[in-house]
Amino acid sequence: MIVVPDGVVTRELDSPEVIQWISDTHARSTLTASVCTGAFLLAKAAILSGMSAGIDMSPHLVERLAGRDLALATARQLDFDWHQDG
């Protein structure tokens, strides 16, 4: 799993090495996610397939990695009414 964090990403957006590393690592990863401005790096690497808020992403990733029961417990802990669309 690769998680691209947020922050000021201006320098990284202009770095072919960083973008290539993200692309290569994504190709070998089961999951790729980003938080906030990290989405710009995924877009530059041409692997962004949709955006959602981090609070939506958290239970989704927990479910993918550890199962629905823990995802629902995580959502309750976050005081978030999480549901899976579709």
C-alpha positions as CSV (number, residue, x, y, z in Angstrom):
1,M,0.0,0.0,0.0
2,I,1.2,3.5,-0.8
3,V,-0.3,6.6,0.8
4,V,0.8,9.9,-0.6
5,P,0.5,12.5,2.2
6,D,-0.5,16.2,1.9
7,G,1.5,19.3,2.3
8,V,3.2,21.7,0.0
9,V,3.9,19.5,-3.1
10,T,5.1,22.2,-5.5
11,R,8.7,20.8,-5.7
12,E,7.5,17.2,-5.9
13,L,5.1,18.1,-8.8
14,D,8.1,19.4,-10.7
15,S,10.3,16.3,-10.0
16,P,10.1,13.6,-12.7
17,E,11.9,11.2,-10.2
18,V,9.2,11.6,-7.6
19,I,6.4,11.2,-10.1
20,Q,8.1,8.1,-11.6
21,W,8.6,6.6,-8.1
22,I,4.9,7.1,-7.4
23,S,3.9,5.5,-10.7
24,D,6.3,2.5,-10.2
25,T,5.3,1.9,-6.6
26,H,1.6,2.2,-7.6
27,A,2.1,-0.6,-10.2
28,R,3.5,-2.9,-7.5
29,S,0.9,-2.0,-4.8
30,T,-2.4,-3.4,-3.8
31,L,-3.8,0.0,-2.8
32,T,-2.8,3.5,-3.6
33,A,-4.3,6.4,-1.7
34,S,-3.6,10.1,-1.0
35,V,-4.6,12.7,1.4
36,C,-5.5,16.3,0.4
37,T,-2.8,17.8,-1.9
38,G,-1.2,14.4,-2.4
39,A,-4.0,13.9,-5.0
40,F,-2.2,16.4,-7.2
41,L,0.8,14.0,-7.3
42,L,-1.4,11.0,-8.1
43,A,-3.0,13.1,-10.9
44,K,0.5,14.0,-12.3
45,A,1.4,10.3,-12.3
46,A,-1.8,9.6,-14.2
47,I,-3.2,7.2,-11.6
48,L,-5.9,9.3,-10.0
49,S,-9.3,7.6,-10.5
50,G,-11.5,9.7,-8.3
51,M,-11.5,11.9,-5.2
52,S,-13.2,11.7,-1.8
53,A,-12.7,13.2,1.6
54,G,-10.2,11.6,3.9
55,I,-12.9,10.7,6.4
56,D,-14.6,8.7,3.7
57,M,-11.3,7.0,2.8
58,S,-10.4,5.9,6.3
59,P,-13.2,3.3,6.8
60,H,-12.9,2.2,3.2
61,L,-9.1,1.4,3.6
62,V,-9.8,-0.3,7.0
63,E,-12.4,-2.5,5.3
64,R,-10.1,-3.4,2.4
65,L,-7.2,-4.2,4.8
66,A,-9.0,-5.7,7.9
67,G,-12.6,-6.3,7.1
68,R,-16.0,-4.7,7.4
69,D,-16.5,-5.1,11.1
70,L,-13.4,-3.1,12.0
71,A,-14.4,-0.5,9.3
72,L,-17.8,0.0,11.0
73,A,-16.1,0.2,14.4
74,T,-13.7,2.7,13.0
75,A,-16.5,4.8,11.6
76,R,-18.3,4.7,14.9
77,Q,-15.1,5.9,16.7
78,L,-14.9,8.7,14.2
79,D,-18.5,9.5,14.9
80,F,-19.1,9.2,11.1
81,D,-22.2,7.6,9.4
82,W,-20.2,5.6,6.9
83,H,-21.9,3.6,4.2
84,Q,-20.6,2.0,1.1
85,D,-22.2,3.3,-2.1
86,G,-23.2,0.8,-4.8
